[in-house]
Every structure is written in structure tokens, then in C-alpha cells.
Amino acid sequence: MKKVLVALLCLGLVGCATLAPYSLLGLNSEKVKTWDDDKIHGTLASVFNSHPDSVFQQGKAILRQEMVNRHPEWRDDIKNNILEGSLSIGMTREQALASWGSPYDINRTVTGNSVNEQWVYGTYGSAYLYFDNDKLTTIQN
């Protein structure tokens, strides 16, 4: 009942593109194959730093595996980092999204020849990622 109520509130009141975190409990790989990348990123982000990993570990693993399956061109070490939910310097923005999901906020600075971004994870800024021209340069947590 709780899952149904949360899902209805999510869809009916705000029309969100992500699933409520508790829907990760019954997630399966066949269902995730039909999702677009934004839905996967948003769903991963909805549980970042807000729920015990053990509760949602299987759901997050399914989401990350699907992102890796969609990008056979990524290097093996990058794929392994994503599957573990970790990051490495040099990852692209898309690869970071596949690992951690969408950030809570993005602060962007555009200059004549570069785009710098600070991604904020967690409502209270529990982790920060810094990108220079689409490459991860700094991880702060």
C-alpha cells in the first residue's frame, strides 16, 4: 500500500520522471531496459545519501548495469567503476551520471574557451564533483 501511495503522489502531484526510492525494491532488468537515461539518472539520484545502501543495492546495481550495457564503447575500468558506484578522475559527465545519478544542483561557469561545472550531491552538499570541459577533475566529499 505504501508503495502505491508514494507512486501515485509522485505521478499525480508533481509528474516526476523518477521513481520513488521504494520502487527500487522490486526493480528488474527487463523493466529498466524501457527507461530513458534521464529516468535512470534521476532514480539513482533519488537514493543518493538518503537511504541505506543495503536496502537499495540490488535496484541500483540493475540501473548501473543497464547504463553500462548501453555504452559498450566505454573502457572496462570505467564500466567497473560505474558498476561499483564509484567515480574516477577523467570520467565524462555521462559516465558520472551513470554511476551516481543526477546531482541535486549544478553550478556552471562559462568562459571564452571552457565550461566548468560543480555538481552538488545530497540536499546539504555531502559531495561535490568538478568538471572542466566535460571531464571530471575533482571529487570532494
N, C-alpha and C positions, 0 to 999 in steps of 0.2 A: 504494500500500500504506500509506504514511504517513497519508494522509487517512482511509482506512478504519479504521486502528487508533485514531487520535485520536477519530473519531466514535464508535466502539464504546466506548472508555473514557469518553467524555463521557456517552453514553446509559446505559451499563451500570452504571458505578460511582456516578455522582452524579445521574443523571437530570436533567441541566441543561436549562433551557429555551432556551438559546442554542446557537448553532453554534460549533464550534471555528473560530478565525480562518482557517485554511487552507481551509475550505469556502467562504469568500467568493470564492475564485479562480474557481470555476465557477458562481457565482450568476447567476440570470436573473430577469427581472421577473415572469414567469408564476408561478414558484415562490413568490416573495415575496408575491404577492397573497393567498396562502392563509394567511399567517402572521398572528398577532395582534400588536398593538402592542408588548406586552411582549417578545416574541421579537425583534422588530426592534431595540428599545432595547437589549436585552441583547447582541445580536450586534454592534451598533455599539460598545458599551462595551468589548467583549472585545478590540477592536483599538486602543482609545484609548491613545495614547502608548506603545504596546508594539511596534508594527511600522511599518516604513517606509510612508508614505502611498502611494508609487508602487506598491507590491505589491498593496494592497487598495483602491486608489482606485475601480476600477470597481464592486466589490461595495458599498462604502459609498455610492457615487452611486446605485445601484439601490435600496438601503434608504431613503435620504433621499427619493428621487423618489416612492417608494410612500407615505411618510408625507405628503408634500405633496399627492399625489393624493387621499388620504383626507380632506383638510381644505380643500376649495375656499373655505371662509369666511375663511381666513387672508389677511391683507393680502399684496400682492405683494412688498413689501420683506422681510417676514418669510419668505415662501417662498424668496426668493432667498438670504437668509442661511442658511437650512436647507440648501439645495442646495449651498452653498459650504462647509458645515460650520462656519459661524461663528455667533456669538451677537450679540444687541443688547439693550441695556437696555430693559426693558419687555416682553420676551418672557414668555410664560406658562411654567409648569413643563413642560407638554406640548410646547410648541414647542422648549424647550431639549433635552428628551429626543429629539425628532425630529432634532435637529442633532448632538448629541454622544452620545446613548445614555444608559443608566442610569449613575448615579455609583457609584463604589466604596463610598462611605459617605454617609449623610445624618445631620446633627446638627440636631435640631429643638428650638425653644423656643416654647412656647405661653404666651401671656399672656391677660389678660382680653379683649382685643379684637384680637389679632393672632397670626399663626403665622409665625415666622421660621425659615428653613432655610438651612443651609450644606451645599452638595453638594461632596463631595471626589472629584476625578477623579485617576486614577493611584494605584497602590499606595502611593507615597510622597508623595501630596498635591501633584502637579505643577500642579494648577489647582483653584480654588475658585469656586463660584458661590453668590451670596447672594440669597435670595428673601424678600420681605415680602408676605404675603397673596397668594401665587401669582404675583407679578410679579418678574422678575429686576431686582435693583437694583445689584449689584456683580459684576464679573468680576475675579478675581485670579489671575494666573499668573506 
